[in-house]
Amino acid sequence: MKCHPIPRMLSLLVIWLLTAGSISAQENNPTVFIHANLIPMTSEIVLPDQTVIVHGKKIIAVGPDNLTAMPQKARVIDCSSAYLMPGLADMHMHLRYNWMSDVWPVSPLKLYLANGVTTIRCFGPLGKPGRYGLTWRKEIDEGRLVGPNILTCGPQLRGHFKKDPENIVISQKYQQFDFLKIYSYVTRDEYYSIMSTAKKLKFYTAGHIPFQVGLDGVLAQGMDEIAHIEELLWEFSDFDRRRYFKREGEWMTYVIRQTFRQLEPYLELGPQDRDRRLDDMVAPVVRKLKGRDIPVCTTLVVDDVIVQKLFEQDLFLEKPEIKYMPNGYRERVLAGKEKHQRQFKGGEVFAPFKYALDKKLLIKFKKIGLPLLLSTDAGTGGMGIVPGFSLHDELEILVENGFTPYEAIAAGTTVASKVVARMNGQDNFGVILPGKRADLVLLKQNPLKDISNTRKISGVMAAGRWYDEETLDEFLEKQ
């Protein structure tokens, strides 16, 4: 028997009205967090017995319980024995137009909130013209959609333009995208045109290191941000940067083969010799970036997941959060048809080597003081990187490689907000201070003692809207 769509539409309308009504009520009355162990992220401290007052979308007061007046008609949230910290940001992920469809068991917008992620930055929405991210942002801001704050570029600039890309840059700027995403395949001439136009428009640029341009060209032209640590891999390969391929896949195949062939001797070295050789190999790149103050997205969870898929497939598929991947993903992995299974076919041994190299770069970049941004590359649905959950994996990877828990959290809070300020002038999240956006996460245990405690969430506030633990659990229920 077929179900008629009208009852479902009516039920969705009722849910929307109830949700919108509750959001409106939240914004009209203050919310007060009392007795909080406050982690303000202004420094590495925990302040006991603190009150935080939120009205609308902003924090309006922060102070000791005994010195902070309680507003009338406020909703009070008792944080006794709990820890209140700023919401996290995933600074490199991808929106997909099908997030609210049956393709995903749960909308990633809810997955992010359930994991304490209150800001996401899209590095390339799938589907043209890619404006749905701006639409979702407006709907979330107005309370008509539940989700984190969205920052987004427009469609990626991937090269092979039929005309000069100048008009594309201008169009994306005036459509009010937050930044410009440059991909690996743009030619040298295209890159110079893009960067020249972006500079004139004061349009923030971030992206891959184009194969024809290289790190020297990126630094010379002043691209604002590098999209992945793993982009530096190609700097250790001597390939012909004058080549031109009509098909994108041909470029990637050529560069991967050249790079793996040249790095293959490293695989024969013992661990200590290999580590010393890697130090020598990365030193010139580190010297080029020292003092540059150019932000780099971490995205090391990509390497971690690749190694799991190639060498521990059963354990990878048994992870509880895999159930939130799009329909059919598990079957593609079992059939050996997943993206990275194909990319590394015949060269699987390079995956752990690449991971070691990227971790080496992470450690060196931290040492020279590059702004490192907590990032995952999640959201595409094709790589096994689960939105929201993967950001906690990334935090743990940073701590395993020399970051303190405070430094790792800063990469997704204070550092993230300061980089957003470079994009749009708004440094309005990442710390718990009056005037900042009310993005907060209430944790059951102290994350500065154990970074895994960022997973132990009692509630989340996103732009002044409070979601308790029961609501967050409901977010994780399959649609």
FILUMVEX-452237 format. One record per residue (C-alpha): x, y, z; residue number from 1; residue in one letter. Coordinates in Angstrom, 1 decimal, padded with zeros to 4 digits. Example, Ala and Ser with C-alpha at 12.3 -4.5 7.8 and 13.67 -1.06 7.14 Angstrom:
2
REC      x      y      z   n res
REC  012.3 -004.5  007.8   1   a
REC  013.7 -001.1  007.1   2   s
REM end
This chain:
479
REC      x      y      z   n res
REC  000.0  000.0  000.0   1   m
REC  001.4  003.4 -000.9   2   k
REC  001.4  006.2  001.7   3   c
REC  000.0  009.5  000.7   4   h
REC  002.4  012.4  001.1   5   p
REC -000.2  014.8  002.7   6   i
REC  000.0  013.4  006.3   7   p
REC  003.8  013.5  006.2   8   r
REC  003.7  017.1  005.0   9   m
REC  001.3  018.0  007.7  10   l
REC  003.4  016.4  010.4  11   s
REC  006.5  018.1  009.2  12   l
REC  004.7  021.4  009.3  13   l
REC  003.6  020.8  012.9  14   v
REC  007.2  019.9  013.8  15   i
REC  008.5  023.0  012.1  16   w
REC  005.9  025.2  013.9  17   l
REC  006.8  023.7  017.3  18   l
REC  010.5  024.0  016.6  19   t
REC  010.2  027.6  015.4  20   a
REC  008.1  028.5  018.4  21   g
REC  010.6  027.0  020.9  22   s
REC  013.5  028.8  019.2  23   i
REC  011.6  032.1  019.3  24   s
REC  010.9  031.6  023.0  25   a
REC  014.6  030.9  023.6  26   q
REC  015.6  034.1  021.9  27   e
REC  013.1  036.3  023.8  28   n
REC  014.2  035.2  027.3  29   n
REC  017.7  035.1  028.8  30   p
REC  019.4  031.8  029.5  31   t
REC  021.7  031.7  032.5  32   v
REC  024.3  029.0  033.1  33   f
REC  025.2  028.8  036.8  34   i
REC  027.8  027.0  038.9  35   h
REC  029.9  026.3  035.8  36   a
REC  033.5  025.2  035.7  37   n
REC  034.3  027.7  032.9  38   l
REC  036.8  027.1  030.2  39   i
REC  036.8  030.5  028.5  40   p
REC  039.7  029.8  026.1  41   m
REC  041.1  033.2  026.8  42   t
REC  044.0  031.3  028.4  43   s
REC  044.6  027.8  029.7  44   e
REC  042.4  028.1  032.8  45   i
REC  039.3  026.7  034.5  46   v
REC  037.3  029.2  036.5  47   l
REC  035.0  027.5  039.1  48   p
REC  031.5  028.7  040.1  49   d
REC  030.9  030.9  037.1  50   q
REC  027.7  032.4  035.7  51   t
REC  027.2  033.0  032.0  52   v
REC  024.2  035.0  030.8  53   i
REC  023.0  034.7  027.2  54   v
REC  020.4  036.9  025.6  55   h
REC  019.4  036.4  022.0  56   g
REC  022.4  035.1  020.1  57   k
REC  025.1  036.7  022.3  58   k
REC  026.8  036.3  025.6  59   i
REC  025.9  039.4  027.6  60   i
REC  027.7  038.7  031.0  61   a
REC  030.3  036.4  032.5  62   v
REC  031.4  036.4  036.1  63   g
REC  031.5  034.6  039.5  64   p
REC  028.2  033.3  040.7  65   d
REC  028.1  035.5  043.8  66   n
REC  028.8  038.7  041.8  67   l
REC  026.6  038.2  038.8  68   t
REC  023.0  039.3  039.0  69   a
REC  020.3  036.9  037.7  70   m
REC  018.0  038.5  035.2  71   p
REC  014.2  038.1  035.5  72   q
REC  012.3  035.4  033.6  73   k
REC  015.5  033.6  032.8  74   a
REC  015.8  030.0  032.0  75   r
REC  018.5  028.6  034.4  76   v
REC  020.8  025.7  033.5  77   i
REC  022.7  024.3  036.5  78   d
REC  026.2  023.3  035.5  79   c
REC  027.4  022.0  038.8  80   s
REC  030.3  019.6  038.3  81   s
REC  030.2  020.2  034.6  82   a
REC  032.5  022.2  032.3  83   y
REC  031.4  024.9  029.9  84   l
REC  033.6  025.7  026.9  85   m
REC  033.1  027.4  023.5  86   p
REC  031.6  025.5  020.7  87   g
REC  034.0  023.9  018.2  88   l
REC  034.5  024.8  014.6  89   a
REC  035.3  022.4  011.7  90   d
REC  037.3  024.7  009.5  91   m
REC  037.4  022.5  006.4  92   h
REC  034.4  020.4  005.5  93   m
REC  032.0  020.1  002.5  94   h
REC  028.3  020.7  002.2  95   l
REC  026.3  018.5  000.0  96   r
REC  022.9  019.4 -001.4  97   y
REC  021.5  016.0 -000.4  98   n
REC  022.1  016.4  003.4  99   w
REC  018.4  016.6  004.2 100   m
REC  017.4  013.8  001.9 101   s
REC  017.0  010.1  002.5 102   d
REC  020.5  009.5  001.2 103   v
REC  021.8  010.3  004.7 104   w
REC  020.4  008.4  007.7 105   p
REC  020.7  011.7  009.7 106   v
REC  021.3  015.2  008.4 107   s
REC  024.9  016.1  009.0 108   p
REC  023.7  019.5  010.3 109   l
REC  022.3  017.6  013.3 110   k
REC  025.4  015.4  013.5 111   l
REC  027.6  018.5  013.9 112   y
REC  025.4  020.0  016.7 113   l
REC  025.2  016.6  018.5 114   a
REC  029.0  016.7  018.6 115   n
REC  029.4  020.2  019.9 116   g
REC  030.4  021.7  016.5 117   v
REC  028.7  025.1  016.3 118   t
REC  030.6  026.4  013.2 119   t
REC  031.4  024.7  009.9 120   i
REC  033.3  026.1  007.0 121   r
REC  032.6  024.6  003.6 122   c
REC  035.5  024.2  001.1 123   f
REC  033.3  023.5 -001.9 124   g
REC  029.6  022.7 -002.1 125   p
REC  028.6  019.9 -004.4 126   l
REC  026.2  021.1 -007.2 127   g
REC  025.9  024.4 -009.1 128   k
REC  025.5  027.2 -008.3 129   p
REC  026.2  026.1 -004.7 130   g
REC  024.1  028.8 -003.1 131   r
REC  022.2  026.4 -000.9 132   y
REC  024.8  026.9  001.8 133   g
REC  024.0  030.6  001.9 134   l
REC  020.3  029.7  002.0 135   t
REC  020.8  027.2  004.9 136   w
REC  022.8  029.7  006.8 137   r
REC  020.0  032.3  006.6 138   k
REC  017.4  029.6  007.6 139   e
REC  019.5  028.6  010.6 140   i
REC  020.1  032.2  011.6 141   d
REC  016.3  032.9  011.4 142   e
REC  015.4  029.8  013.4 143   g
REC  013.8  027.9  010.5 144   r
REC  016.4  025.2  010.4 145   l
REC  018.5  023.5  013.1 146   v
REC  022.2  023.5  012.5 147   g
REC  025.6  025.2  013.2 148   p
REC  026.7  028.5  011.8 149   n
REC  027.8  028.1  008.2 150   i
REC  030.7  029.7  006.4 151   l
REC  031.1  028.8  002.7 152   t
REC  032.9  029.4 -000.5 153   c
REC  031.2  029.1 -003.8 154   g
REC  031.8  026.3 -006.4 155   p
REC  035.5  025.4 -006.4 156   q
REC  037.7  027.0 -009.1 157   l
REC  039.1  023.8 -010.6 158   r
REC  040.6  025.2 -013.8 159   g
REC  039.9  024.4 -017.5 160   h
REC  037.9  027.7 -017.7 161   f
REC  036.4  028.4 -021.1 162   k
REC  037.0  032.1 -020.5 163   k
REC  039.3  034.2 -018.2 164   d
REC  038.2  033.3 -014.6 165   p
REC  038.1  037.0 -013.5 166   e
REC  034.3  037.1 -014.0 167   n
REC  033.8  034.0 -011.8 168   i
REC  035.8  035.6 -009.0 169   v
REC  033.8  038.8 -009.3 170   i
REC  030.5  036.8 -009.3 171   s
REC  031.3  034.8 -006.2 172   q
REC  032.4  037.9 -004.4 173   k
REC  029.1  039.7 -005.1 174   y
REC  027.0  036.6 -004.3 175   q
REC  028.4  037.1 -000.8 176   q
REC  030.3  033.8 -000.5 177   f
REC  032.8  034.0  002.4 178   d
REC  035.9  033.1  000.5 179   f
REC  037.3  031.7 -002.7 180   l
REC  038.4  028.1 -003.0 181   k
REC  041.2  027.3 -005.5 182   i
REC  041.8  023.8 -006.6 183   y
REC  044.8  021.8 -007.8 184   s
REC  044.2  021.9 -011.5 185   y
REC  044.2  025.6 -012.3 186   v
REC  047.0  026.6 -014.7 187   t
REC  049.7  029.1 -013.8 188   r
REC  048.0  031.8 -016.0 189   d
REC  044.6  031.1 -014.5 190   e
REC  046.0  031.2 -011.0 191   y
REC  047.6  034.6 -011.5 192   y
REC  044.3  036.0 -013.0 193   s
REC  042.3  034.6 -010.0 194   i
REC  044.7  036.0 -007.4 195   m
REC  045.0  039.4 -009.1 196   s
REC  041.2  039.8 -009.2 197   t
REC  040.7  038.5 -005.6 198   a
REC  043.3  041.0 -004.3 199   k
REC  041.5  043.9 -006.0 200   k
REC  038.2  042.8 -004.4 201   l
REC  039.8  042.0 -001.0 202   k
REC  038.4  038.5 -001.4 203   f
REC  039.9  035.9  000.9 204   y
REC  041.6  033.0 -001.0 205   t
REC  042.2  029.5  000.3 206   a
REC  042.8  026.2 -001.4 207   g
REC  045.1  023.5 -002.8 208   h
REC  048.6  024.2 -004.1 209   i
REC  048.0  024.0 -007.9 210   p
REC  050.3  021.6 -009.6 211   f
REC  051.5  024.1 -012.1 212   q
REC  052.1  026.8 -009.4 213   v
REC  053.7  025.0 -006.5 214   g
REC  054.4  026.4 -003.0 215   l
REC  056.7  029.1 -004.3 216   d
REC  054.1  030.4 -006.6 217   g
REC  051.4  030.3 -003.9 218   v
REC  053.6  032.2 -001.5 219   l
REC  054.6  034.7 -004.1 220   a
REC  051.0  035.5 -005.0 221   q
REC  049.9  035.7 -001.4 222   g
REC  047.2  033.1 -001.2 223   m
REC  045.6  033.6  002.2 224   d
REC  045.3  029.9  003.4 225   e
REC  046.4  026.4  002.5 226   i
REC  043.5  023.9  002.5 227   a
REC  045.4  020.8  003.8 228   h
REC  048.7  019.9  005.4 229   i
REC  048.7  017.0  002.9 230   e
REC  049.0  019.6  000.0 231   e
REC  052.7  019.9  000.9 232   l
REC  053.3  016.3 -000.2 233   l
REC  053.7  017.4 -003.8 234   w
REC  056.6  019.6 -002.8 235   e
REC  058.7  016.5 -002.2 236   f
REC  058.2  015.3 -005.8 237   s
REC  060.0  016.3 -008.9 238   d
REC  057.4  016.3 -011.6 239   f
REC  056.9  018.3 -014.7 240   d
REC  054.8  021.3 -013.7 241   r
REC  054.5  022.5 -017.3 242   r
REC  052.3  019.5 -018.1 243   r
REC  048.6  020.1 -019.0 244   y
REC  045.9  017.5 -018.9 245   f
REC  042.4  018.0 -020.3 246   k
REC  041.0  015.6 -017.8 247   r
REC  041.4  016.2 -014.0 248   e
REC  041.9  012.6 -013.2 249   g
REC  044.9  012.4 -015.5 250   e
REC  046.7  015.2 -013.5 251   w
REC  046.2  013.4 -010.2 252   m
REC  047.2  010.0 -011.6 253   t
REC  050.4  011.5 -013.1 254   y
REC  051.4  013.3 -009.9 255   v
REC  050.6  010.4 -007.6 256   i
REC  052.7  008.0 -009.7 257   r
REC  055.6  010.4 -009.9 258   q
REC  055.5  011.1 -006.2 259   t
REC  055.2  007.5 -005.1 260   f
REC  058.0  006.4 -007.4 261   r
REC  060.4  009.0 -006.1 262   q
REC  059.5  008.3 -002.4 263   l
REC  059.6  004.5 -002.7 264   e
REC  063.3  004.2 -001.5 265   p
REC  062.1  005.6  001.9 266   y
REC  060.0  002.6  002.4 267   l
REC  063.1  000.4  002.6 268   e
REC  064.6  002.4  005.5 269   l
REC  064.3  001.4  009.2 270   g
REC  062.1  003.6  011.4 271   p
REC  065.0  005.7  012.8 272   q
REC  066.7  006.2  009.5 273   d
REC  063.4  007.1  007.8 274   r
REC  062.6  009.6  010.6 275   d
REC  065.9  011.4  010.1 276   r
REC  065.5  011.4  006.3 277   r
REC  062.0  012.8  006.7 278   l
REC  063.4  015.6  008.9 279   d
REC  065.9  016.5  006.2 280   d
REC  063.3  016.3  003.5 281   m
REC  060.7  018.6  005.1 282   v
REC  063.2  021.2  006.3 283   a
REC  063.2  023.3  003.1 284   p
REC  059.4  023.5  003.1 285   v
REC  059.4  024.4  006.8 286   v
REC  061.9  027.2  006.2 287   r
REC  059.8  028.6  003.4 288   k
REC  056.7  028.8  005.6 289   l
REC  058.5  030.0  008.8 290   k
REC  057.3  033.5  009.6 291   g
REC  054.6  033.5  006.9 292   r
REC  051.6  033.4  009.3 293   d
REC  049.6  031.5  006.6 294   i
REC  046.9  029.3  008.1 295   p
REC  046.9  025.6  007.2 296   v
REC  044.0  023.2  007.8 297   c
REC  045.0  020.0  009.5 298   t
REC  042.7  017.3  008.1 299   t
REC  044.9  014.5  009.4 300   l
REC  041.9  012.4  010.1 301   v
REC  041.8  011.8  006.3 302   v
REC  045.1  009.9  006.6 303   d
REC  044.0  008.1  009.7 304   d
REC  040.8  006.9  007.9 305   v
REC  042.7  005.9  004.8 306   i
REC  045.0  003.6  006.8 307   v
REC  042.0  002.1  008.6 308   q
REC  040.2  001.4  005.3 309   k
REC  043.2 -000.2  003.7 310   l
REC  044.6 -002.2  006.6 311   f
REC  041.8 -002.6  009.2 312   e
REC  038.7 -002.7  007.1 313   q
REC  036.6 -004.8  009.5 314   d
REC  037.4 -002.6  012.5 315   l
REC  036.7  000.5  010.4 316   f
REC  033.3 -000.7  009.4 317   l
REC  032.5 -001.7  013.0 318   e
REC  032.9  001.9  014.3 319   k
REC  029.5  003.0  015.6 320   p
REC  029.5  006.3  013.7 321   e
REC  029.8  004.5  010.3 322   i
REC  026.0  004.0  010.5 323   k
REC  025.7  007.7  009.8 324   y
REC  027.4  007.5  006.4 325   m
REC  025.2  007.8  003.3 326   p
REC  023.3  004.8  002.1 327   n
REC  025.5  002.4  000.1 328   g
REC  028.9  003.6  001.5 329   y
REC  029.5  000.4  003.5 330   r
REC  028.8 -001.7  000.4 331   e
REC  031.3  000.3 -001.7 332   r
REC  034.0 -000.4  000.9 333   v
REC  033.2 -004.1  000.9 334   l
REC  033.4 -004.1 -002.9 335   a
REC  036.7 -002.3 -002.9 336   g
REC  035.2  000.6 -004.9 337   k
REC  035.6  003.4 -002.3 338   e
REC  037.6  006.5 -003.4 339   k
REC  040.8  005.8 -001.5 340   h
REC  040.7  002.1 -002.2 341   q
REC  040.9  003.0 -005.8 342   r
REC  043.5  005.7 -005.4 343   q
REC  045.9  003.5 -003.5 344   f
REC  045.3  000.3 -005.4 345   k
REC  048.7 -001.4 -005.8 346   g
REC  050.4  001.3 -003.6 347   g
REC  048.7  000.7 -000.3 348   e
REC  052.1  000.7  001.5 349   v
REC  052.3  004.5  000.8 350   f
REC  049.3  005.3  002.9 351   a
REC  051.0  004.9  006.3 352   p
REC  054.1  006.5  004.9 353   f
REC  052.1  009.5  003.8 354   k
REC  050.4  009.7  007.2 355   y
REC  053.8  009.7  008.9 356   a
REC  055.0  012.5  006.6 357   l
REC  051.9  014.6  007.3 358   d
REC  052.3  014.1  011.0 359   k
REC  055.9  015.2  010.7 360   k
REC  054.7  018.4  008.9 361   l
REC  052.1  019.0  011.6 362   l
REC  054.7  018.9  014.3 363   i
REC  057.1  021.2  012.4 364   k
REC  054.4  023.7  011.6 365   f
REC  053.3  023.9  015.2 366   k
REC  056.9  024.5  016.2 367   k
REC  057.3  027.5  013.8 368   i
REC  054.0  028.9  014.9 369   g
REC  051.8  028.5  011.8 370   l
REC  048.1  029.0  012.5 371   p
REC  046.8  025.5  012.4 372   l
REC  043.0  025.0  011.9 373   l
REC  041.0  022.1  013.3 374   l
REC  039.6  020.5  010.2 375   s
REC  038.4  017.1  008.9 376   t
REC  037.3  017.3  005.2 377   d
REC  034.1  015.6  006.2 378   a
REC  030.7  015.9  004.5 379   g
REC  031.2  014.5  001.1 380   t
REC  029.8  011.2  002.0 381   g
REC  032.5  009.4  000.0 382   g
REC  035.5  009.0  002.2 383   m
REC  034.3  007.5  005.5 384   g
REC  034.8  010.7  007.5 385   i
REC  031.7  011.2  009.6 386   v
REC  030.5  014.8  010.1 387   p
REC  030.9  015.9  013.7 388   g
REC  032.3  012.7  015.1 389   f
REC  035.5  013.1  013.0 390   s
REC  036.3  016.4  014.6 391   l
REC  036.9  014.6  018.0 392   h
REC  039.2  012.2  016.1 393   d
REC  041.1  015.1  014.8 394   e
REC  041.5  016.6  018.3 395   l
REC  042.9  013.3  019.5 396   e
REC  045.3  013.1  016.6 397   i
REC  046.6  016.6  017.4 398   l
REC  047.2  015.7  021.1 399   v
REC  048.9  012.4  020.1 400   e
REC  051.4  014.5  018.1 401   n
REC  052.5  017.0  020.7 402   g
REC  049.5  019.4  021.2 403   f
REC  048.2  020.0  024.7 404   t
REC  044.5  019.6  024.9 405   p
REC  044.2  023.4  025.3 406   y
REC  046.2  023.9  022.0 407   e
REC  044.2  021.4  020.2 408   a
REC  040.9  023.0  021.3 409   i
REC  042.3  026.4  020.4 410   a
REC  042.7  025.2  016.8 411   a
REC  038.9  024.8  016.6 412   g
REC  038.0  027.9  018.7 413   t
REC  040.2  030.9  019.2 414   t
REC  042.5  030.3  016.2 415   v
REC  039.5  029.5  014.0 416   a
REC  037.7  032.7  014.9 417   s
REC  040.8  034.9  014.3 418   k
REC  041.1  033.3  010.8 419   v
REC  037.4  034.0  010.1 420   v
REC  038.1  037.6  011.1 421   a
REC  040.6  037.7  008.2 422   r
REC  037.8  036.5  005.9 423   m
REC  035.0  038.8  007.0 424   n
REC  036.2  041.0  009.8 425   g
REC  034.2  039.2  012.5 426   q
REC  036.1  037.6  015.4 427   d
REC  032.9  036.7  017.2 428   n
REC  033.2  033.2  018.5 429   f
REC  035.8  030.8  020.1 430   g
REC  035.9  032.4  023.6 431   v
REC  033.4  032.9  026.3 432   i
REC  033.3  036.6  026.8 433   l
REC  030.5  039.3  026.7 434   p
REC  029.7  040.3  023.1 435   g
REC  030.7  037.0  021.5 436   k
REC  028.2  034.7  019.8 437   r
REC  026.6  032.3  022.3 438   a
REC  028.2  029.1  021.0 439   d
REC  028.7  026.8  024.0 440   l
REC  029.3  023.2  024.9 441   v
REC  028.5  021.7  028.3 442   l
REC  030.8  018.7  029.1 443   l
REC  030.6  016.2  031.8 444   k
REC  034.3  016.1  032.4 445   q
REC  037.3  018.4  032.0 446   n
REC  038.7  018.3  028.4 447   p
REC  041.9  020.1  029.4 448   l
REC  042.8  016.9  031.4 449   k
REC  041.8  014.4  028.7 450   d
REC  040.9  015.5  025.2 451   i
REC  038.5  012.6  024.8 452   s
REC  036.2  014.4  027.3 453   n
REC  035.1  016.7  024.4 454   t
REC  032.9  013.7  023.4 455   r
REC  031.0  013.7  026.7 456   k
REC  028.4  016.3  026.0 457   i
REC  025.5  017.3  028.2 458   s
REC  024.2  020.1  026.0 459   g
REC  025.0  022.5  023.2 460   v
REC  024.1  026.1  022.6 461   m
REC  024.4  027.4  019.0 462   a
REC  023.9  031.1  018.5 463   a
REC  021.8  031.3  021.7 464   g
REC  019.7  028.2  021.1 465   r
REC  020.0  025.5  023.7 466   w
REC  019.8  021.8  023.0 467   y
REC  019.9  019.6  026.0 468   d
REC  021.3  016.0  026.1 469   e
REC  017.9  014.4  025.3 470   e
REC  017.5  016.6  022.3 471   t
REC  021.0  015.8  021.1 472   l
REC  020.3  012.1  021.4 473   d
REC  017.2  012.6  019.3 474   e
REC  019.3  014.3  016.7 475   f
REC  021.3  011.1  016.4 476   l
REC  018.2  008.9  015.8 477   e
REC  017.9  007.8  012.2 478   k
REC  015.3  009.7  010.1 479   q
REM end
